[in-house]
């Protein structure tokens, strides 16, 4: 294969693969396998149930516990309907910025991680360096569980996990968790002039959405916990972004569908929120069925992502602060795959190049200075693994 001797060259290749979450990532995975193999590094795939996507993991160095995992995702969000001024699948430099879909979120870090693996294979590192590349992060951070479990079963347990989501190379030690539901409301159609004898799925959906609004008001009014206080906003939020339903303006709606998400702060249980939500839906269903037995709420869990909680004297935080020099306290309200590592016993932080404000945007970019900061981080990491 061609010689990809710099992180920038690797990034250009990664961006060229249109790994939108709805599509396959296998061409990218195949290229990564070939790249690693050119350095004598064996890698393993974990296939998706549908067979069109794969996770990948690999290790360099001694077969001992206590190594470092560099974790990134390979999928990106669509470019449909966005006004790009460059080809989103061609890395393009302009005014000190590298434009391309995924350049920031998060193929920039993926490129650095692959560069680190290649460099580590030529160095006398004393602790192993492990690579974890996942799929479907952009649709819920759930698929990565299979990757984490596979690594636990096949590789020595690492001591630190660095998830390279864009943080401007700041050390992020906490993020909110997420919980989502697909909601289908089943109503009973009658002419709107006979409203009391029908069940409007839309109007019943509105009751559950209003329940969510009231929870937001209550949450905002509470004094934040110590874990919640650093977040913006410092409380759990409930949100409905899309809704559809109804047949005509003069017919009580037979169907209504929407998706609701919970962004909960560390220290709160997703199971508790799920219980409250499902209980309210059951209460409303019972009221609806007094009018017609075939009505009610059908709930389907969309995703469930744990929160990432700051650790006390966590090895990953200690390492990342030493490598970056950042001693600030940082948390984020978006979710990452980091919490899936943490709940399985790994010490985990989020630290990567780029600004999250660029994620998912048209003309997404990674500043050259951020790529350079990431390269300096990798240099210091590799040096630390040699001692």
Kinemage of the C-alpha trace (Angstrom):
@kinemage 1
@onewidth
@group {chain A} dominant
@subgroup {mainchain}
@vectorlist {calphas} color= white
{ca unk a 1} P 0.000 0.000 0.000
{ca unk a 2} L 0.998 3.637 -0.257
{ca unk a 3} L 3.186 5.025 2.483
{ca unk a 4} L 1.007 6.867 4.980
{ca unk a 5} L 3.772 8.234 7.173
{ca unk a 6} L 1.924 11.141 8.797
{ca unk a 7} L -1.319 11.522 10.688
{ca unk a 8} L -2.500 14.018 8.077
{ca unk a 9} L -2.029 11.508 5.263
{ca unk a 10} L -3.934 8.910 7.264
{ca unk a 11} L -6.704 11.430 7.962
{ca unk a 12} L -7.071 12.201 4.264
{ca unk a 13} L -7.541 8.504 3.559
{ca unk a 14} L -10.068 8.028 6.376
{ca unk a 15} L -12.140 11.020 5.240
{ca unk a 16} L -12.322 9.543 1.732
{ca unk a 17} L -14.496 6.711 3.057
{ca unk a 18} L -18.157 7.911 3.292
{ca unk a 19} L -18.873 5.971 6.487
{ca unk a 20} L -22.270 7.505 7.237
{ca unk a 21} L -23.926 5.509 10.023
{ca unk a 22} L -26.696 4.235 7.734
{ca unk a 23} L -24.073 2.723 5.381
{ca unk a 24} L -21.221 0.230 5.593
{ca unk a 25} L -17.834 1.002 7.112
{ca unk a 26} L -16.173 -2.152 5.791
{ca unk a 27} L -13.998 -0.471 3.122
{ca unk a 28} L -12.479 1.715 5.852
{ca unk a 29} L -11.997 -1.272 8.162
{ca unk a 30} L -10.300 -3.232 5.366
{ca unk a 31} L -7.934 -0.337 4.729
{ca unk a 32} L -7.102 -0.069 8.441
{ca unk a 33} L -6.378 -3.800 8.577
{ca unk a 34} L -3.980 -3.477 5.640
{ca unk a 35} L -2.333 -0.413 7.160
{ca unk a 36} L -1.757 -2.124 10.509
{ca unk a 37} L -0.572 -5.311 8.827
{ca unk a 38} L 2.097 -3.323 6.976
{ca unk a 39} L 3.613 -2.671 10.425
{ca unk a 40} L 3.233 -6.275 11.527
{ca unk a 41} L 0.227 -5.468 13.722
{ca unk a 42} L -2.546 -8.041 13.863
{ca unk a 43} L -6.095 -6.774 14.230
{ca unk a 44} L -9.467 -8.343 14.885
{ca unk a 45} L -12.923 -7.530 13.568
{ca unk a 46} L -16.200 -7.741 15.442
{ca unk a 47} L -18.928 -7.926 12.820
{ca unk a 48} L -22.348 -6.312 13.164
{ca unk a 49} L -25.369 -8.623 13.227
{ca unk a 50} L -26.306 -7.433 9.726
{ca unk a 51} L -22.811 -8.142 8.415
{ca unk a 52} L -22.332 -4.720 6.808
{ca unk a 53} L -20.235 -3.073 9.526
{ca unk a 54} L -17.387 -3.996 11.829
{ca unk a 55} L -15.560 -2.866 14.932
{ca unk a 56} L -11.796 -3.337 14.990
{ca unk a 57} L -9.294 -3.738 17.784
{ca unk a 58} L -5.548 -4.297 17.924
{ca unk a 59} L -2.611 -4.237 20.327
{ca unk a 60} L 1.070 -3.341 20.177
{ca unk a 61} L 3.634 -4.091 22.866
{ca unk a 62} L 3.964 -6.615 25.692
{ca unk a 63} L 1.061 -8.907 26.467
{ca unk a 64} L 0.585 -7.450 29.929
{ca unk a 65} L -2.132 -5.689 31.895
{ca unk a 66} L -1.862 -1.957 32.482
{ca unk a 67} L -1.823 -0.550 28.969
{ca unk a 68} L -3.601 2.342 27.273
{ca unk a 69} L -6.591 2.164 24.919
{ca unk a 70} L -7.067 4.797 22.222
{ca unk a 71} L -10.769 4.688 21.321
{ca unk a 72} L -12.540 6.272 18.382
{ca unk a 73} L -15.561 5.736 16.160
{ca unk a 74} L -15.519 5.296 12.395
{ca unk a 75} L -19.032 6.474 11.522
{ca unk a 76} L -20.015 10.015 10.592
{ca unk a 77} L -23.307 11.873 10.196
{ca unk a 78} L -24.859 12.509 6.760
{ca unk a 79} L -24.093 15.502 4.566
{ca unk a 80} L -27.556 15.451 2.924
{ca unk a 81} L -29.038 18.930 2.606
{ca unk a 82} L -25.953 20.679 3.948
{ca unk a 83} L -24.329 23.532 2.006
{ca unk a 84} L -20.717 22.395 1.684
{ca unk a 85} L -18.215 24.555 -0.191
{ca unk a 86} L -15.753 21.649 -0.513
{ca unk a 87} L -16.128 17.978 -1.339
{ca unk a 88} L -17.002 16.462 2.080
{ca unk a 89} L -15.174 13.229 1.174
{ca unk a 90} L -11.918 14.927 0.160
{ca unk a 91} L -9.707 16.429 2.859
{ca unk a 92} L -9.157 20.023 1.772
{ca unk a 93} L -6.801 22.551 3.384
{ca unk a 94} L -7.832 26.182 3.453
{ca unk a 95} L -6.802 28.996 5.798
{ca unk a 96} L -5.145 26.688 8.314
{ca unk a 97} L -8.087 24.276 8.456
{ca unk a 98} L -8.623 20.767 7.143
{ca unk a 99} L -12.160 20.445 5.777
{ca unk a 100} L -14.004 17.160 5.348
{ca unk a 101} L -16.805 15.139 6.914
{ca unk a 102} L -15.435 13.514 10.039
{ca unk a 103} L -12.197 15.516 10.050
{ca unk a 104} L -13.151 16.776 13.512
{ca unk a 105} L -15.690 14.170 14.681
{ca unk a 106} L -13.685 12.069 14.907
{ca unk a 107} L -11.403 10.781 12.182
{ca unk a 108} L -8.769 13.288 13.249
{ca unk a 109} L -8.258 11.307 16.432
{ca unk a 110} L -8.623 8.005 14.581
{ca unk a 111} L -5.739 9.055 12.349
{ca unk a 112} L -3.633 9.959 15.379
{ca unk a 113} L -4.439 6.611 16.995
{ca unk a 114} L -3.409 4.672 13.876
{ca unk a 115} L -0.246 6.767 13.611
{ca unk a 116} L 0.462 5.991 17.281
{ca unk a 117} L 0.036 2.242 16.729
{ca unk a 118} L 2.455 2.289 13.799
{ca unk a 119} L 5.025 4.306 15.764
{ca unk a 120} L 4.622 2.109 18.839
{ca unk a 121} L 5.402 -1.004 16.778
{ca unk a 122} L 8.929 0.385 16.227
{ca unk a 123} L 9.571 1.441 19.838
{ca unk a 124} L 10.580 -0.483 22.992
{ca unk a 125} L 7.325 0.265 24.814
{ca unk a 126} L 6.993 -1.281 28.262
{ca unk a 127} L 3.186 -1.122 28.410
{ca unk a 128} L 0.797 -2.186 25.630
{ca unk a 129} L -1.010 0.275 23.425
{ca unk a 130} L -4.452 -0.868 22.282
{ca unk a 131} L -6.684 0.478 19.529
{ca unk a 132} L -10.505 0.396 19.559
{ca unk a 133} L -12.442 1.591 16.485
{ca unk a 134} L -16.225 1.292 16.613
{ca unk a 135} L -19.281 1.792 14.429
{ca unk a 136} L -22.687 3.406 15.105
{ca unk a 137} L -21.509 5.869 17.743
{ca unk a 138} L -23.583 8.543 16.038
{ca unk a 139} L -26.776 6.528 16.538
{ca unk a 140} L -26.597 5.834 20.244
{ca unk a 141} L -23.170 4.606 21.433
{ca unk a 142} L -24.672 1.158 21.994
{ca unk a 143} L -22.909 -1.014 19.404
{ca unk a 144} L -19.537 -0.377 21.063
{ca unk a 145} L -20.557 -2.630 23.966
{ca unk a 146} L -19.737 -5.670 21.805
{ca unk a 147} L -16.296 -4.221 21.086
{ca unk a 148} L -15.537 -3.531 24.745
{ca unk a 149} L -16.668 -6.995 25.785
{ca unk a 150} L -14.573 -8.600 23.051
{ca unk a 151} L -11.457 -6.700 24.122
{ca unk a 152} L -12.026 -7.698 27.733
{ca unk a 153} L -12.091 -11.321 26.670
{ca unk a 154} L -9.177 -11.244 24.254
{ca unk a 155} L -6.642 -8.661 25.454
{ca unk a 156} L -4.879 -7.840 28.710
{ca unk a 157} L -6.897 -5.303 30.690
{ca unk a 158} L -5.766 -1.759 30.011
{ca unk a 159} L -5.387 0.741 32.838
{ca unk a 160} L -6.421 3.894 30.967
{ca unk a 161} L -8.866 4.612 28.141
{ca unk a 162} L -8.615 7.821 26.129
{ca unk a 163} L -11.668 8.486 23.960
{ca unk a 164} L -10.674 11.069 21.380
{ca unk a 165} L -13.877 13.027 20.839
{ca unk a 166} L -13.138 16.684 20.021
{ca unk a 167} L -12.365 18.572 23.235
{ca unk a 168} L -9.698 21.009 21.988
{ca unk a 169} L -7.259 18.656 23.735
{ca unk a 170} L -8.789 19.496 27.096
{ca unk a 171} L -9.269 16.674 29.609
{ca unk a 172} L -12.990 15.975 29.956
{ca unk a 173} L -13.834 13.792 32.943
{ca unk a 174} L -17.634 13.676 32.806
{ca unk a 175} L -20.573 13.717 30.445
{ca unk a 176} L -24.311 13.261 30.600
{ca unk a 177} L -25.983 9.956 29.895
{ca unk a 178} L -28.748 9.384 27.393
{ca unk a 179} L -31.991 7.459 27.204
{ca unk a 180} L -34.346 7.370 24.244
{ca unk a 181} L -37.742 5.956 23.352
{ca unk a 182} L -39.645 5.539 20.105
{ca unk a 183} L -43.267 6.231 21.053
{ca unk a 184} L -46.300 5.068 19.054
{ca unk a 185} L -49.648 6.310 20.289
{ca unk a 186} L -52.650 4.292 19.079
{ca unk a 187} L -55.892 6.266 18.936
{ca unk a 188} L -59.450 5.594 17.771
{ca unk a 189} L -60.836 7.508 14.806
{ca unk a 190} L -64.172 9.287 14.869
{ca unk a 191} L -65.390 12.516 13.280
{ca unk a 192} L -64.039 15.439 15.272
{ca unk a 193} L -67.598 16.567 16.046
{ca unk a 194} L -67.886 13.340 18.104
{ca unk a 195} L -64.640 13.958 19.959
{ca unk a 196} L -65.674 12.435 23.332
{ca unk a 197} L -66.302 9.055 21.659
{ca unk a 198} L -62.943 8.856 19.941
{ca unk a 199} L -59.347 8.914 21.148
{ca unk a 200} L -56.981 11.352 19.481
{ca unk a 201} L -53.483 9.895 19.384
{ca unk a 202} L -52.064 13.388 18.886
{ca unk a 203} L -53.861 14.909 21.853
{ca unk a 204} L -52.852 11.979 24.062
{ca unk a 205} L -49.260 12.326 22.863
{ca unk a 206} L -49.440 15.963 23.884
{ca unk a 207} L -50.251 14.891 27.444
{ca unk a 208} L -47.096 12.796 27.666
{ca unk a 209} L -45.016 15.547 26.080
{ca unk a 210} L -46.472 18.044 28.562
{ca unk a 211} L -45.461 15.645 31.350
{ca unk a 212} L -41.912 15.928 29.966
{ca unk a 213} L -42.188 19.721 29.966
{ca unk a 214} L -43.205 19.696 33.616
{ca unk a 215} L -40.253 17.470 34.522
{ca unk a 216} L -37.932 20.003 32.840
{ca unk a 217} L -39.426 22.805 34.928
{ca unk a 218} L -39.051 20.785 38.133
{ca unk a 219} L -35.490 19.734 37.317
{ca unk a 220} L -34.442 23.311 36.538
{ca unk a 221} L -35.866 24.510 39.864
{ca unk a 222} L -33.871 22.053 41.964
{ca unk a 223} L -30.501 22.841 43.502
{ca unk a 224} L -27.958 20.939 41.382
{ca unk a 225} L -26.060 18.090 42.975
{ca unk a 226} L -22.282 18.288 43.223
{ca unk a 227} L -21.976 16.003 40.202
{ca unk a 228} L -24.555 17.954 38.189
{ca unk a 229} L -23.376 21.477 39.001
{ca unk a 230} L -20.548 21.679 36.390
{ca unk a 231} L -22.874 20.851 33.478
{ca unk a 232} L -24.677 23.267 31.177
{ca unk a 233} L -27.525 22.989 31.939
{ca unk a 234} L -26.891 21.479 35.403
{ca unk a 235} L -29.910 19.149 35.366
{ca unk a 236} L -31.507 16.323 33.406
{ca unk a 237} L -33.470 17.397 30.315
{ca unk a 238} L -36.288 15.699 28.386
{ca unk a 239} L -36.772 16.579 24.733
{ca unk a 240} L -39.028 15.728 21.776
{ca unk a 241} L -37.558 16.850 18.461
{ca unk a 242} L -39.850 15.208 15.914
{ca unk a 243} L -43.515 14.238 15.844
{ca unk a 244} L -45.915 13.010 13.173
{ca unk a 245} L -49.499 11.779 13.076
{ca unk a 246} L -53.092 12.274 12.108
{ca unk a 247} L -55.214 11.766 8.999
{ca unk a 248} L -57.218 14.982 8.577
{ca unk a 249} L -58.115 18.067 10.557
{ca unk a 250} L -61.623 16.756 11.258
{ca unk a 251} L -60.746 13.187 12.324
{ca unk a 252} L -59.423 12.189 15.715
{ca unk a 253} L -55.913 10.926 15.023
{ca unk a 254} L -55.533 7.165 14.798
{ca unk a 255} L -51.728 7.284 15.129
{ca unk a 256} L -49.026 9.566 16.453
{ca unk a 257} L -45.317 8.858 16.638
{ca unk a 258} L -42.479 10.733 18.254
{ca unk a 259} L -39.059 10.167 19.782
{ca unk a 260} L -38.211 11.384 23.261
{ca unk a 261} L -34.727 11.625 24.699
{ca unk a 262} L -33.469 12.060 28.249
{ca unk a 263} L -30.051 13.665 28.875
{ca unk a 264} L -29.385 12.826 32.489
{ca unk a 265} L -26.616 14.001 34.776
{ca unk a 266} L -24.177 11.661 36.549
{ca unk a 267} L -25.595 10.392 39.805
{ca unk a 268} L -29.090 9.900 38.399
{ca unk a 269} L -30.286 6.489 37.269
{ca unk a 270} L -31.557 5.898 33.729
{ca unk a 271} L -33.649 3.074 35.155
{ca unk a 272} L -35.398 5.533 37.476
{ca unk a 273} L -36.223 7.865 34.588
{ca unk a 274} L -37.353 4.933 32.461
{ca unk a 275} L -39.638 3.791 35.276
{ca unk a 276} L -41.236 7.223 35.665
{ca unk a 277} L -41.768 7.601 31.931
{ca unk a 278} L -43.214 4.134 31.421
{ca unk a 279} L -45.511 4.548 34.418
{ca unk a 280} L -46.922 7.809 33.021
{ca unk a 281} L -47.477 6.177 29.617
{ca unk a 282} L -49.269 3.271 31.312
{ca unk a 283} L -51.472 5.691 33.256
{ca unk a 284} L -52.491 7.504 30.072
{ca unk a 285} L -53.069 4.195 28.263
{ca unk a 286} L -55.489 3.104 30.982
{ca unk a 287} L -57.472 6.320 30.575
{ca unk a 288} L -57.599 5.898 26.793
{ca unk a 289} L -58.756 2.287 27.025
{ca unk a 290} L -61.801 3.322 29.040
{ca unk a 291} L -63.023 4.837 25.758
{ca unk a 292} L -61.691 2.189 23.360
{ca unk a 293} L -59.748 -0.995 24.231
{ca unk a 294} L -57.434 -0.925 21.206
{ca unk a 295} L -55.793 2.364 22.140
{ca unk a 296} L -52.690 3.131 24.177
{ca unk a 297} L -48.973 3.855 24.166
{ca unk a 298} L -46.393 1.487 22.651
{ca unk a 299} L -42.868 2.227 23.847
{ca unk a 300} L -39.685 0.924 22.212
{ca unk a 301} L -36.328 1.657 23.793
{ca unk a 302} L -34.101 3.506 21.323
{ca unk a 303} L -30.827 3.800 23.215
{ca unk a 304} L -29.485 3.829 26.730
{ca unk a 305} L -26.101 5.392 27.411
{ca unk a 306} L -24.620 5.620 30.911
{ca unk a 307} L -23.255 8.916 32.141
{ca unk a 308} L -19.490 9.326 32.495
{ca unk a 309} L -18.734 10.260 36.088
{ca unk a 310} L -15.538 12.006 37.214
{ca unk a 311} L -13.231 9.555 38.985
{ca unk a 312} L -11.360 10.135 42.208
{ca unk a 313} L -7.621 9.897 41.449
{ca unk a 314} L -8.444 8.168 38.161
{ca unk a 315} L -5.402 6.835 36.270
{ca unk a 316} L -6.776 8.005 32.909
{ca unk a 317} L -7.281 11.557 34.155
{ca unk a 318} L -3.831 11.590 35.723
{ca unk a 319} L -2.217 10.389 32.500
{ca unk a 320} L -4.129 12.786 30.250
{ca unk a 321} L -3.356 15.775 32.469
{ca unk a 322} L 0.322 14.889 32.468
{ca unk a 323} L 0.363 14.608 28.679
{ca unk a 324} L -1.641 17.789 27.985
{ca unk a 325} L -0.710 20.013 30.911
{ca unk a 326} L -4.426 20.774 31.329
{ca unk a 327} L -5.496 21.045 34.963
{ca unk a 328} L -8.942 22.561 34.378
{ca unk a 329} L -12.223 20.906 35.276
{ca unk a 330} L -14.224 20.048 32.159
{ca unk a 331} L -17.489 18.196 31.566
{ca unk a 332} L -19.750 18.072 28.500
{ca unk a 333} L -23.470 17.605 27.992
{ca unk a 334} L -23.158 15.363 24.944
{ca unk a 335} L -22.579 11.619 25.300
{ca unk a 336} L -19.663 9.453 24.200
{ca unk a 337} L -18.636 5.827 24.150
{ca unk a 338} L -16.364 6.544 27.104
{ca unk a 339} L -19.044 5.691 29.619
{ca unk a 340} L -19.432 2.210 28.106
{ca unk a 341} L -15.788 1.598 28.989
{ca unk a 342} L -16.130 3.138 32.442
{ca unk a 343} L -19.099 1.039 33.537
{ca unk a 344} L -17.033 -2.045 32.642
{ca unk a 345} L -14.261 -1.063 34.994
{ca unk a 346} L -11.935 1.021 32.823
{ca unk a 347} L -10.597 4.359 33.987
{ca unk a 348} L -11.706 6.696 31.186
{ca unk a 349} L -11.375 10.285 30.009
{ca unk a 350} L -12.364 12.168 26.871
{ca unk a 351} L -9.566 14.060 25.145
{ca unk a 352} L -9.116 14.744 21.451
{ca unk a 353} L -8.364 17.396 18.826
{ca unk a 354} L -10.935 19.750 17.387
{ca unk a 355} L -13.906 21.803 18.520
{ca unk a 356} L -17.211 20.004 19.149
{ca unk a 357} L -18.938 23.056 17.633
{ca unk a 358} L -17.726 21.780 14.237
{ca unk a 359} L -19.267 18.334 14.683
{ca unk a 360} L -22.075 17.527 12.232
{ca unk a 361} L -21.791 20.935 10.538
{ca unk a 362} L -21.424 21.753 6.831
{ca unk a 363} L -17.788 22.494 6.049
{ca unk a 364} L -16.725 20.579 9.152
{ca unk a 365} L -13.042 21.182 9.807
{ca unk a 366} L -10.095 20.349 12.017
{ca unk a 367} L -7.664 23.213 12.592
{ca unk a 368} L -4.071 22.383 11.698
{ca unk a 369} L -2.966 23.619 15.117
{ca unk a 370} L -5.305 21.089 16.737
{ca unk a 371} L -3.866 18.268 14.651
{ca unk a 372} L -0.391 19.402 15.721
{ca unk a 373} L -1.489 19.444 19.371
{ca unk a 374} L -2.784 15.907 18.929
{ca unk a 375} L 0.521 14.809 17.416
{ca unk a 376} L 2.416 16.297 20.360
{ca unk a 377} L 0.067 14.422 22.714
{ca unk a 378} L 0.806 11.148 20.906
{ca unk a 379} L 4.552 11.799 21.045
{ca unk a 380} L 4.396 12.282 24.793
{ca unk a 381} L 2.162 9.223 25.234
{ca unk a 382} L 4.575 6.991 23.328
{ca unk a 383} L 7.482 8.333 25.323
{ca unk a 384} L 5.648 7.561 28.560
{ca unk a 385} L 5.003 3.974 27.448
{ca unk a 386} L 8.722 3.405 27.022
{ca unk a 387} L 9.484 3.964 30.714
